[in-house]
Amino acid sequence: MPLLVEGRRVRLPQSAGDLVRAHPLLEERARLLRGQSVQQVGPQGLLYVQQRELAVTSPKDGSISILGSDDATTCHIVVLRHTGNGATCLTHCDGTDTKAEVPLIMNSIKSFSDHTQCGRLEVHLVGGFSDDRQLSQKLTHQLLSEFDRQEDDIHLVTLCVTELNDREENENHLPVIYGIAVNIKTSEIYRASFQDRGPEEELRAARALTGGPMISIYDAKTEQLRIGPYSWMPFPHVDFWLQQDDKQILENLSTSPLAEPPHFVKHIRSTLMFLKKYPSPANMLFPGNKALLYKKNEDGLWEKISSPGS
């Protein structure tokens, strides 16, 4: 069954702008979200989701109360939630393989066995802007069509993407919202930024930069964050890139050089340094080729736990 807005089937393809003009409630929601001030989210109870990662949990989770992601320029942050059991999935999509990613998002919610109970599936799409290369526009179109292709009824509740998330500054287009968080217990979605993007921020960023696919990083049953084991090919010309100035890095390694947050180049440099240090991660980063496991401690912060059998 299709994508629905206010109980009516959405006519696709159409742009995000046309879609909200046909549904004033969607337009109002996007306006309210854009108008919020950005909340700084601390690390307690937070599960931060990087690009091409997916995390799903429910209100029963004793460790995680907030899922969040930011630094989305042309990317979109997707939240899918079941209103009956409160199972919530947040993912940061960059358009590499939307066709494969949407079923992953759907299945992550269905893995909470009581998904057949009362309630409905609601989706929230946020991010992107009117970029020159129209990458955001393409991603919006892909996500809407793929959700529309799923068997289940999916209710589109928030659409704040591409032209609906666009502002102009000195004749440059920029996103209004770069990041959001969702409170698992209350289902509130709000504008957010994050100081702490860990654990293993560089390792996870390196996996995405070397082209790793969308993966699920959290096991809600054991309340453990599970990283790896990953493998990647040595990053081509890593020394060359590390010698380049900020402008070159920005122009060549960003999908939207004029819209990146101020820490973008620093983040790319540290990821490249990491890839130079670990050209093939298998045994260097994952002893015995085992996953790195983390659990929240009593203060709500991530703590490494030794992997089973080690």
C-alpha positions as CSV (number, residue, x, y, z in Angstrom):
1,M,0.0,0.0,0.0
2,P,1.1,3.6,-0.6
3,L,2.3,6.7,1.0
4,L,-0.5,8.6,2.5
5,V,-1.0,12.2,3.7
6,E,-3.9,12.9,6.0
7,G,-5.4,9.6,4.9
8,R,-5.2,10.3,1.2
9,R,-2.9,8.7,-1.3
10,V,-0.1,10.9,-2.5
11,R,0.2,11.6,-6.2
12,L,3.8,11.0,-7.3
13,P,6.0,12.1,-8.8
14,Q,5.7,15.7,-7.6
15,S,8.1,18.0,-6.0
16,A,8.2,18.6,-2.2
17,G,6.9,22.1,-2.7
18,D,3.9,20.9,-4.8
19,L,3.2,18.2,-2.2
20,V,3.0,20.6,0.7
21,R,0.9,23.1,-1.3
22,A,-1.6,20.4,-1.8
23,H,-1.6,19.5,2.0
24,P,-1.6,22.6,4.2
25,L,-1.0,20.5,7.3
26,L,2.3,19.3,6.0
27,E,3.2,22.9,5.1
28,E,2.4,24.1,8.6
29,R,4.5,21.3,10.2
30,A,7.5,22.2,8.0
31,R,7.1,25.9,8.9
32,L,7.0,25.1,12.7
33,L,10.0,22.8,12.5
34,R,12.1,25.4,10.5
35,G,11.1,28.1,13.1
36,Q,12.4,26.2,16.1
37,S,15.7,27.2,17.7
38,V,18.4,24.5,17.6
39,Q,18.8,22.5,20.8
40,Q,22.2,21.3,21.8
41,V,21.8,17.6,22.7
42,G,24.2,16.2,25.3
43,P,25.6,12.7,25.2
44,Q,23.4,11.2,28.0
45,G,21.0,8.7,26.6
46,L,21.8,9.7,23.0
47,L,22.5,7.4,20.1
48,Y,24.1,9.4,17.4
49,V,23.6,8.2,13.8
50,Q,26.2,8.9,11.2
51,Q,25.8,9.0,7.4
52,R,24.7,5.6,6.0
53,E,23.9,4.3,9.4
54,L,20.5,3.2,10.8
55,A,19.4,2.8,14.4
56,V,16.1,1.5,15.7
57,T,14.8,1.1,19.3
58,S,11.6,1.5,21.3
59,P,10.4,3.3,24.5
60,K,11.2,0.0,26.4
61,D,14.9,0.8,25.9
62,G,16.5,1.5,29.3
63,S,19.6,3.0,27.8
64,I,18.6,5.2,24.8
65,S,16.1,8.0,24.9
66,I,17.2,10.0,22.0
67,L,18.2,9.2,18.4
68,G,19.8,12.0,16.4
69,S,21.9,13.0,13.4
70,D,23.2,16.2,11.9
71,D,25.6,17.6,9.3
72,A,23.0,16.8,6.5
73,T,23.5,19.2,3.6
74,T,22.2,17.3,0.5
75,C,21.5,14.3,2.7
76,H,18.1,13.6,4.3
77,I,17.4,12.3,7.8
78,V,14.6,9.8,7.9
79,V,12.5,8.9,10.9
80,L,10.1,6.0,10.7
81,R,7.9,5.3,13.7
82,H,5.2,2.8,14.6
83,T,2.6,4.7,16.8
84,G,1.4,1.4,18.5
85,N,4.6,0.1,20.0
86,G,6.7,3.3,19.6
87,A,9.5,1.5,17.7
88,T,11.5,4.3,16.1
89,C,14.1,4.2,13.4
90,L,16.4,7.1,12.4
91,T,18.7,7.0,9.5
92,H,21.0,9.4,7.6
93,C,20.5,8.8,3.8
94,D,22.8,10.2,1.1
95,G,21.2,8.7,-1.9
96,T,23.8,6.1,-2.7
97,D,21.2,3.2,-2.7
98,T,17.8,4.5,-1.7
99,K,16.1,1.5,-3.3
100,A,17.9,-0.9,-0.9
101,E,17.8,1.4,2.1
102,V,14.0,2.0,2.4
103,P,13.3,-1.8,2.8
104,L,16.0,-1.9,5.5
105,I,14.3,0.9,7.3
106,M,10.9,-0.8,7.0
107,N,12.3,-4.2,8.2
108,S,14.1,-2.6,11.2
109,I,10.7,-1.4,12.5
110,K,9.0,-4.8,11.7
111,S,11.7,-6.6,13.7
112,F,9.9,-5.4,16.8
113,S,7.6,-8.4,16.9
114,D,4.4,-6.7,18.0
115,H,4.2,-4.5,14.9
116,T,0.8,-6.0,14.0
117,Q,-0.8,-4.2,17.0
118,C,-3.0,-1.1,16.7
119,G,-1.2,2.0,15.4
120,R,0.2,3.1,12.1
121,L,3.6,3.7,10.4
122,E,4.5,7.4,10.3
123,V,7.5,8.8,8.3
124,H,9.3,12.1,8.7
125,L,11.8,13.4,6.1
126,V,14.0,16.3,6.9
127,G,17.1,17.8,5.2
128,G,18.6,18.9,1.9
129,F,18.2,22.2,0.1
130,S,18.0,23.7,-3.4
131,D,21.5,22.7,-4.4
132,D,23.0,23.4,-7.8
133,R,23.4,19.8,-8.7
134,Q,19.8,18.9,-7.6
135,L,21.1,16.1,-5.4
136,S,18.6,16.9,-2.7
137,Q,15.7,17.0,-5.2
138,K,16.7,13.6,-6.6
139,L,17.0,12.1,-3.0
140,T,13.6,13.5,-2.0
141,H,12.1,12.0,-5.2
142,Q,13.7,8.6,-4.5
143,L,12.7,8.4,-0.9
144,L,9.0,9.4,-1.6
145,S,8.8,6.9,-4.5
146,E,10.4,4.1,-2.5
147,F,8.2,4.6,0.6
148,D,5.2,4.7,-1.8
149,R,6.3,1.3,-3.2
150,Q,6.2,-0.5,0.1
151,E,3.3,-2.9,0.9
152,D,2.3,-1.2,4.1
153,D,0.4,2.1,4.5
154,I,2.9,4.7,5.5
155,H,1.7,8.1,6.7
156,L,3.9,11.0,5.7
157,V,3.7,13.3,8.7
158,T,6.7,15.7,8.3
159,L,8.2,16.8,5.0
160,C,10.9,19.5,5.5
161,V,13.2,18.7,2.6
162,T,15.0,20.4,-0.4
163,E,13.1,23.6,-1.3
164,L,11.1,23.5,1.9
165,N,14.4,23.5,3.9
166,D,16.2,26.1,1.8
167,R,17.4,29.6,2.7
168,E,19.5,32.1,0.8
169,E,22.5,34.0,2.1
170,N,24.7,36.2,-0.1
171,E,23.1,34.5,-3.2
172,N,24.1,31.1,-1.9
173,H,21.5,28.4,-1.1
174,L,21.9,26.7,2.3
175,P,19.8,24.3,4.4
176,V,17.8,25.7,7.2
177,I,17.9,22.5,9.3
178,Y,21.1,20.5,9.4
179,G,20.2,18.1,12.2
180,I,17.3,16.6,14.1
181,A,16.7,14.5,17.2
182,V,13.8,12.3,18.1
183,N,12.8,11.6,21.7
184,I,11.9,7.9,21.7
185,K,9.7,8.2,24.8
186,T,7.6,11.2,23.7
187,S,8.0,10.9,19.9
188,E,8.9,14.6,19.7
189,I,11.1,15.5,16.7
190,Y,13.1,18.7,17.0
191,R,16.0,20.7,15.5
192,A,19.3,19.6,17.1
193,S,23.0,19.8,17.0
194,F,25.5,17.4,18.8
195,Q,28.9,17.9,20.4
196,D,29.4,14.2,20.9
197,R,29.2,12.1,17.7
198,G,30.8,9.0,19.1
199,P,31.7,6.4,20.0
200,E,34.4,5.6,17.4
201,E,33.4,8.7,15.3
202,E,36.4,8.5,13.0
203,L,36.1,4.8,12.4
204,R,32.5,5.1,11.5
205,A,33.1,8.1,9.3
206,A,35.9,6.2,7.5
207,R,33.5,3.4,6.7
208,A,31.1,5.9,5.1
209,L,33.9,7.8,3.2
210,T,35.2,4.5,1.7
211,G,31.7,3.7,0.3
212,G,30.3,1.3,2.9
213,P,26.6,0.5,2.5
214,M,23.8,1.5,4.9
215,I,24.0,-0.7,8.1
216,S,22.2,-1.0,11.4
217,I,24.5,-0.2,14.4
218,Y,22.4,-0.9,17.5
219,D,20.8,-4.0,19.0
220,A,17.8,-2.9,21.1
221,K,17.5,-6.3,22.7
222,T,20.9,-6.2,24.3
223,E,21.0,-2.4,24.3
224,Q,24.4,-2.5,22.7
225,L,26.0,-0.4,20.0
226,R,27.8,-2.7,17.7
227,I,30.6,-1.4,15.4
228,G,32.2,-3.6,12.7
229,P,34.0,-5.6,11.9
230,Y,34.4,-3.5,8.7
231,S,36.8,-3.8,5.8
232,W,37.7,-1.3,3.2
233,M,40.2,-0.8,0.4
234,P,43.0,1.7,1.0
235,F,41.7,5.2,0.2
236,P,43.0,6.2,-3.3
237,H,45.6,9.0,-3.2
238,V,45.2,9.7,0.5
239,D,48.5,11.5,0.7
240,F,47.6,13.7,-2.2
241,W,44.3,14.7,-0.5
242,L,46.0,15.4,2.8
243,Q,48.4,17.8,1.1
244,Q,45.6,19.9,-0.4
245,D,44.4,23.1,1.1
246,D,40.9,23.5,2.6
247,K,39.4,25.0,-0.5
248,Q,40.5,21.9,-2.6
249,I,39.1,19.5,0.0
250,L,35.9,21.4,0.2
251,E,35.4,21.6,-3.6
252,N,36.3,18.0,-4.3
253,L,35.1,16.0,-1.4
254,S,31.8,17.7,-0.7
255,T,28.5,17.4,-2.5
256,S,27.7,21.0,-1.7
257,P,30.9,23.0,-0.9
258,L,29.1,26.3,-0.2
259,A,26.7,24.8,2.3
260,E,28.9,22.7,4.6
261,P,29.1,23.4,8.3
262,P,32.3,25.1,9.5
263,H,33.9,21.9,10.9
264,F,33.5,19.9,7.6
265,V,37.1,20.2,6.3
266,K,38.5,19.4,9.8
267,H,36.3,16.3,9.9
268,I,37.3,15.2,6.4
269,R,41.0,15.7,7.2
270,S,40.8,13.6,10.4
271,T,38.9,10.9,8.5
272,L,41.6,10.9,5.8
273,M,44.4,10.7,8.5
274,F,42.5,7.8,10.0
275,L,42.4,6.0,6.6
276,K,46.1,6.6,6.1
277,K,46.8,5.1,9.5
278,Y,44.5,2.1,8.9
279,P,44.6,1.3,5.1
280,S,42.9,-2.0,5.8
281,P,41.1,-2.2,9.2
282,A,40.5,-5.9,9.7
283,N,42.9,-7.0,12.4
284,M,44.3,-3.6,13.4
285,L,40.9,-2.2,14.5
286,F,38.9,-5.4,15.1
287,P,41.1,-7.8,17.0
288,G,40.2,-11.4,16.2
289,N,37.8,-9.9,13.6
290,K,35.2,-9.2,16.3
291,A,32.8,-6.3,16.5
292,L,33.5,-3.4,19.0
293,L,30.7,-3.4,21.5
294,Y,29.6,-0.4,23.5
295,K,26.9,-0.1,26.2
296,K,25.6,3.0,28.1
297,N,26.9,3.2,31.7
298,E,24.9,4.5,34.7
299,D,25.7,8.1,33.7
300,G,24.1,7.5,30.2
301,L,27.5,7.6,28.4
302,W,29.0,5.0,26.1
303,E,31.4,2.5,27.6
304,K,33.4,-0.2,25.7
305,I,32.6,-3.7,26.7
306,S,34.8,-6.7,25.8
307,S,33.3,-8.8,23.0
308,P,32.0,-12.2,23.9
309,G,34.6,-14.9,23.8
310,S,37.5,-12.6,24.0
